[in-house]
Amino acid sequence: MEWFVFVAGAIICLAGAIGVVTSENPVHSALSLVGTLFGIAVLFIAQDAEFLAAVQIIVYAGAIVVLFLFVIMLLGVDSSEDIRVEPLSGQRTWAGVAGVLLAGGLVCVVWFGQTTGARSTAARNDPNLPNVTQIGRLIFTDYLWAFEITSVLLVIAVVGAVTLARHRHEALVDEPPADEIPAPAEEVAS
């Protein structure tokens, strides 16, 4: 049964990840991301990390993806924009190089890495202490800076998206529609 749950969770994660990358509509990509996050929650449950599974669904699948959808809708990304046009020359080439380097690093980690079999690396394994207590102590002691920096980055992302959307909206409002642009004086005279 444990093998079946792992395979089902892995298939859900892979299908969602492929949907994120291959969807042309950004809203469909965000919804595929929800599927991937649910698959990760299933894998957390298989590892007896119920609290992390709940946080995965509530925080990531709930709040973060809603934030992504909010930014997508705020920026007005729609299907009329051509995603095949490269705004920055060479970005796809560099993305391919980065992908190959990351894949090579992953192969090196799998090939040369060692599995210790230890169930916990940061907190001691105490069956009398709940997972929530152990995670809370780690987040608010050893990993406090990482936790705070992540929250600041999310706030910066939202403020940046709103600022970009406001400037884009103001530029569109300032321009009159094409049918209301006055004709040049020579055309009016003739």
C-alpha positions in Angstrom: 0.0 0.0 0.0 2.9 2.4 0.8 4.4 1.8 -2.6 1.0 2.5 -4.3 0.5 5.8 -2.4 4.0 6.9 -3.4 3.5 6.1 -7.0 0.1 7.8 -7.0 1.6 10.9 -5.4 4.5 10.9 -7.8 2.2 10.6 -10.8 0.0 13.5 -9.6 3.2 15.7 -9.0 4.6 14.8 -12.5 1.3 15.4 -14.3 0.8 18.7 -12.6 4.4 19.8 -13.3 4.0 18.9 -17.0 0.8 20.9 -17.0 2.5 23.9 -15.5 5.2 23.9 -18.2 3.1 23.0 -21.2 0.0 25.1 -20.7 -0.3 28.1 -22.9 -2.8 29.8 -20.6 -1.2 31.1 -17.4 -4.4 30.4 -15.4 -4.3 26.8 -16.5 -0.6 26.7 -15.4 -1.5 28.0 -12.0 -4.3 25.4 -11.6 -1.8 22.6 -12.7 0.5 23.9 -9.9 -2.4 23.3 -7.5 -2.4 19.6 -8.6 1.4 19.4 -8.1 1.0 20.8 -4.6 -1.7 18.3 -3.7 0.6 15.5 -4.9 3.3 16.8 -2.7 0.8 16.8 0.2 0.1 13.1 -0.5 3.8 12.4 -0.3 4.0 14.2 3.0 1.2 12.1 4.4 3.1 9.0 3.3 6.0 10.2 5.3 3.9 10.7 8.5 4.2 14.5 8.2 0.5 15.3 8.6 1.2 18.9 9.7 3.3 19.6 6.6 0.6 18.1 4.4 -2.0 20.4 5.9 0.3 23.4 5.5 1.1 22.4 2.0 -2.6 22.5 1.1 -3.7 25.5 3.1 -0.7 27.8 2.6 0.7 26.8 -0.8 -2.3 25.4 -2.7 -4.6 27.9 -1.0 -2.8 31.2 -0.4 0.2 31.2 -2.7 -1.6 30.0 -5.8 -4.3 32.5 -5.1 -1.6 35.1 -5.0 -0.3 33.9 -8.3 -3.7 34.0 -9.8 -4.3 37.5 -8.4 -1.0 38.7 -10.0 -1.9 37.0 -13.3 -5.3 38.7 -13.4 -4.0 42.0 -12.2 -1.3 42.1 -14.9 -4.0 41.2 -17.5 -2.0 38.3 -19.1 -4.3 36.8 -21.7 -4.1 34.5 -24.7 -3.7 37.3 -27.2 0.0 37.7 -26.1 2.4 35.6 -28.1 4.7 33.7 -25.7 6.9 32.5 -28.6 8.3 36.1 -28.9 11.4 36.5 -26.9 11.5 39.8 -25.1 15.1 39.3 -23.9 17.4 37.9 -26.6 19.1 34.7 -25.5 17.0 34.0 -22.5 15.9 30.6 -23.8 19.5 29.6 -24.5 20.6 30.6 -21.0 17.5 28.8 -19.5 18.6 25.6 -21.5 22.1 25.9 -20.2 20.9 26.4 -16.6 18.6 23.4 -17.0 21.4 21.2 -18.2 23.6 22.4 -15.3 20.8 21.6 -12.8 20.2 18.2 -14.3 24.0 17.5 -14.1 24.0 18.6 -10.5 21.0 16.4 -9.7 22.8 13.4 -11.3 25.9 14.1 -9.3 23.9 14.3 -6.0 22.2 11.0 -6.8 25.3 9.3 -8.0 27.8 10.5 -5.3 25.4 11.2 -2.4 24.8 8.9 0.5 21.6 8.1 2.2 21.9 7.9 6.0 18.4 6.6 6.7 18.0 9.1 9.5 14.4 10.3 9.9 15.3 13.8 11.0 18.3 16.1 10.4 17.4 19.3 12.3 15.3 18.1 15.2 15.8 15.1 17.4 13.4 12.2 16.9 11.1 12.4 19.9 7.9 10.4 19.5 6.4 12.1 22.6 6.8 15.6 21.1 4.3 16.5 18.3 5.5 17.5 14.8 3.9 20.9 15.2 6.0 21.7 18.3 9.2 20.5 16.6 8.6 22.5 13.4 7.5 25.6 15.4 10.7 25.5 17.5 12.9 25.1 14.4 11.1 27.8 12.3 11.2 30.4 15.1 14.7 29.6 16.4 17.2 28.1 13.9 15.4 29.2 10.7 13.8 32.5 11.7 15.8 34.6 9.2 14.8 32.3 6.3 11.2 32.4 7.4 11.2 36.2 7.6 13.1 36.7 4.3 10.5 34.5 2.5 7.6 36.6 3.9 9.4 39.8 2.8 10.0 38.4 -0.7 6.3 37.6 -1.1 5.3 41.1 0.0 7.8 42.6 -2.4 6.4 40.4 -5.2 2.9 41.6 -4.6 3.9 45.3 -4.3 5.9 45.0 -7.6 3.0 43.3 -9.4 0.6 46.0 -8.3 3.1 48.8 -9.2 3.6 47.3 -12.7 -0.1 46.8 -13.2 -0.8 50.4 -12.1 1.8 51.9 -14.5 0.5 49.7 -17.4 -3.1 50.7 -16.6 -2.2 54.4 -16.4 -0.4 54.2 -19.8 -3.4 52.6 -21.4 -5.8 55.2 -19.9 -3.7 58.1 -21.1 -3.8 56.9 -24.7 -7.0 57.7 -26.6 -8.6 54.8 -28.5 -7.5 54.5 -32.2 -10.9 55.5 -33.6 -10.9 58.7 -31.5 -7.5 60.0 -32.5 -8.0 63.3 -34.4 -7.0 63.4 -38.0 -4.1 65.6 -39.2 -5.0 69.1 -40.4 -4.3 68.3 -44.1 -6.9 65.5 -44.1 -9.5 67.6 -42.5 -9.0 70.5 -45.0 -9.4 68.2 -48.0 
